[in-house]
Amino acid sequence: MVIRSLLALALLVTPAAATEVRVIDGDTIVVDGKHYRLAEIDTPETNKKPNCQREREIGTAATKRLAELLTKGELTIVVVGDGGFGRDLAYVYAGEVDVGQTLLLEGLALKWTRGPKAKAARIAIWCPPSP
């Protein structure tokens, strides 16, 4: 595993194999006890009541896909900030695969922007009104 911190002027830590990698949901992982939130994306929460069935399905699919992607090679974690709730905000790569970008391209994540209106807009995409 390689950890680069842009906040610390791209400090490069010697590569080492992660001993424990755990997926919390579609945009949060734990590597060797440290929590990381994937930068620039949002996936539906899977650890609380969803707003609709489709949100639950997308969140579950994103969680499963993230777990698959993390097996594609050695992890590189580029920390870019504070993700809140005790997590670092980071870009995560498995081998050459940018896992966050892959989730976006596959439709399992949406671009994250700050604020309650942005969150409501993401929920409206995951849970569109019935015709």
N, C-alpha and C positions, 0 to 999 in steps of 0.2 A: 504494500500500500504506500502511496506517496501522498503527503499532505502538503499543499502549498497555501500559504496565507497571503493574499494580496494586501491585506491590512498591515501585515508585517513585512512589507516590501518583498513579497514572493519568497519567503524563507522556505527552503527546500529541505525536507526531512529525509533521511536515508530510506530508500524503499524497504519495506518489510511486509511480509504476508499478514493479512488481518487474521486474527484467530477467531473472531466472532463477528458475524454480520447478520443483522436482524432487520426485517422490514416491519415498520410500525403501521404505515398506510402507504398510499400511492406517492407521497412526496416527503416521507420522513423515514430515515434509516438510523440504526445504531451500529457503529463500528467500534469494536473493542470498548464498549461501555460509553462511548461518546455519541451524542445525538446530533444528526445533521438534517436540515430541511433543504430540499432541492431548490436552488435559486431559480427565480423567474417563472415558476410554474405553480399551479394549484390543481389538486385533484379532490374529488369529493371525500369527505371524512367517512371513515368506516367504523370509528369507535364511538359514535353517538347516533341518535335517531336521525335518519335521513329526512329530507323534505319531500321526497317522492321515491317510488320504487326504482326509477331509472337512475337516480343519483346513487342509490345503494349498489346497483349493478355496475355502473361505471367505476365507482370507488373500489369495489371488489376486484374488477378486472384490472384496474390500474395497480392495485397492490400485488396481484399475482404477476403481472407483467414486469413490475419493478424487480421482484424477486428473481425472475428469469434473467433479466438484463444484467443483474449483478454477478451472474455466473459467467459472463462473456470474457472475463480476463481480470488481470490484476487491477485493483481499485486505485484510482487517483482522485483525491478529494481536494478541491481548490476552494478554500474558505474565503468568502467575500464579505462577510458581515455577521451580524447577530440576527438569528432567526426567531428570537423570542422563545419563551417557555424553556429556557435552558439548552437551546439548540444553536449550533452554528449554521449560518446560511452558506451553502456551498454548491458548486458545480461538481457533479460526480461522474466519473468516467470508469467504465469497465473495459479494460483494454483500450481500444480506440473508439468505443461507443459512448457518446454523450447520452446518459440515461434520461435526463430531463427532456432534452430535445427529441429523443425517440418517442417518449410518451406524448409529447405535443403532436408530433407528426402522425402518430397512430390514433389521435383523437381521444386519448385517455386522460389528457391534461389540458388545461387552458392557461393562457398567459396570465401571470399574476400581476395585478396592480393594487396599490394600497387604497384602502377606504371602504366604507360600508356600501356606497353606491356600486363600486366595482364588484364587491362580493355578491351583492344582490343580482347584478347582471350575470355573474357566473352561475349562480343558482338558477336564474331564469333560463339559461341555456341548458342546464342539466335537467331542469323540471319545467319544460314549456307548458303554457296553459293548454288545457284540452280544447279542441275545436268545437 
